[in-house]
Amino acid sequence: MDAGVSVEGEAGAAALVALLPAYPGPAMLFGNGGAVIKANAAADPLVAALAAGQLSALAAAVAACLEDGKARQEHVDLPAAAGRAAASLQVTLTPYPAAGSGRCLLLLGRDGTLERNLIQALMQSRQLFKDLVTCSTDFAWETKADGSFGFVSPRGALGYSARELEGRSARMLAVPDDPETPAPSVWPFEARAPLDGAEVFLRRKDGTIGCFEVSCLPVRDSKGEWQGVRGVARDVTEARERVDALRRAHKKLNRLANTDALTGLLNRRAFLAEVEKRLGRHLHNRRRGTLIYFDLDNFKKVNDQRGHQVGDEVLKAVAEIMQRSLRGVDLASRIGGDEFLIWLEESDRAAADSIAQRLHEAARTLDASYGVEGFPFGFSIGAVFSRLDRLETTEALISRADEAMYAAKKGGKGRSFIAALPDDGGEAAA
C-alpha cells in the first residue's frame, strides 16, 4: 500500500482496490500523494503514459482533485505505442476521503474513440456517418426539427427496430424526472449545441429504464438554421450499476470506520475530527459551542447483575435518547464503555441545561426498566463551552468537560455541572 494512504483509509482503499478488476474499462486508484496504488490491466497504457509524462493535463487534474476534493471528468488522448493505436478516453475522477485531510482518488475510464471519430465524421459527411454507425454496436440516431427520429442505427435501439423508431418523437423514450433517474438539463435529441458524454435515462420497449451516455451535434442548413440533431448513445446501465455498487461499498466502509458498532453514534476519532473543524469556525465567527460529557451511574451493577446483553440494550437506549434530543447540526458520540459526548452547535448555557434535564428525565425511565434495586441508574453530566479568546484543541476541551463531569459526581451522582464560560469566572451546578 502506498504511503500516501493513511491508516484510517486502509479499509476503504482496500475495498476499492479489490473491485477494480471488475470494471470493464481502465480503472486506477491514486493515493494521497498522487502515486498509483493499483490499476487494472485495461489501465496499463494509461499508467505507462502518465509515467512517461505524456499526459500532463490528466496529471494536473488528478492533483487538483486530491487538493480540492471535487470530482471531475476529463478527455484523454492516448498516443500510439508499439502494438497499440492512439485512443481517446473519457475518464471520471472521484475523490474519497482518507483520515484527516487526506484523500485517495478513483479513476474510471471508457473508450471514447468511436464517439470522437463519429462526431468528426458527422461534420464531413452524413452518408459516412450512416455507414459507420451501421457497423457500430452503439445507438446512433438523427432527429428532425420536430424532435422525431429521421434516422436510427439499422440494428435499432432499446428493444425497438429502426423502423419502429423512425418518424416517432424521441420524447416517447423519456422517463419522469426522479432522484433515481434525473432528467438531463438539456434533452439531447433537441440540443442546439454540441453535447459530449451527457447522461440520460431512457425507457426501453419492455418498460425497463436504462442509462445512456449521449454525444451529439446540432444539424444546420447552409443558412445556419437549426434542422435537428445527430448523435450516438451508449448503454452504460451495467457499468453505472457497477460504479454505484463500488460507491455504496465505500460509503458503507466509511460509515463503519466512523461510527460505534453498537450504538451507531460517531466514534471518538470521527467526533474529534468534526469538532476540531467546528472549533476553528466558531472562533472565527465568535459563536460558542457546548461540549457535554456524561457517563452512566451504576452501569456496572446492571452489567454484573442483569448481564451484558441488558447492558448493551441500555447503551443503545441511551443513544436513541441522544439522537431524539439533538438537532441535525449537533453531534453525538460514544467514546467507549459507558461514556458519551455531545456537541451542541452555536449554543449557550440554557441549551446545555435543557439537554441535561432531558437526560436526567430519561435516566429515570431507564432506571425503571433496567435499574438494579439499591443502585439507581442515572447520568453524571459535565458541560463546558468553547473558548472565544483563543483556539483550543479538542483534547483540551474534552479534558475540561471530563473535569466538569467528575465535579458533578462529587455532588452525589445523577447530577449536572455546567462550567463557567472559559473567558469568565465562576461556576454553576445543577
ABEGO torsion letter per residue (X at the ends): XBAABBAAAAAAAAAAAAAAAABABBBBBBBAAGBBABBBAAAAAAAAAAAAGABAAAAAAAAAAAAAGBBBBBBBBBBBBBGBBBBBBBBBBBBBBBBEABBBBBBBBBBAAAAAAAAAAAAABAAAAAAAAAABABBBBBBBAAGBBABBBAAEBGGBBAAAABGBBAAAABBBBBAABBBBABBAAABABBBBGBBBBBBBAAGBBBBBBBBBBBBBBAAGBBAEBBBBBBBAAAAAAAAAAAAAAAAAAAAAAABBAAAGBBBAAAAAAAAAAAAAAAAAAGBBBBBBBBBBBGAAAAAAAAEAAAAAAAAAAAAAAAAAABBAABBBBBAEEABBBBBBBGBBAAAAAAAAAAAAAAAAAAAAAABBBGBBBBBBBBBBBBBAABBBBAAAAAAAAAAAAAAAAAAGEGBBBBBBBAABBEBBBX
